[in-house]
Amino acid sequence: MLVYETDDSDFADSVIEAMTRAGVDCYRTGGVLPGGSSFTVSIYIRNDSDQRRANDILIQQGAAADGSIKLSPRLIILGIIICVLLALLIVVLQK
């Protein structure tokens, strides 16, 4: 499973070393991205169950964290309640 791509070979080496010390079975490959000219190193783990540890190690080594947004269930429910209340207010004001 691919866990990270970088053009910094030294960084990839340090991550592979840290993961190996932590007992994560991993390896790296290198190559040029299709349609591009820059060299890219890909870091893989062999066991999906190591994904959390691998990500933690990547972040500890200085990798950029995933920028995905995670909303809490409370925030989602609050947003739905606000939308329903606004819809009711619009219906009441139109009468």
Secondary structure as GFF3:
##gff-version 3
##sequence-region A 1 95
A	DSSP	beta_strand	2	6	.	.	.	ID=ss1
A	DSSP	alpha_helix	9	21	.	.	.	ID=ss2
A	DSSP	beta_strand	26	32	.	.	.	ID=ss3
A	DSSP	beta_strand	39	45	.	.	.	ID=ss4
A	DSSP	three_ten_helix	48	50	.	.	.	ID=ss5
A	DSSP	alpha_helix	51	60	.	.	.	ID=ss6
A	DSSP	alpha_helix	73	94	.	.	.	ID=ss7
###
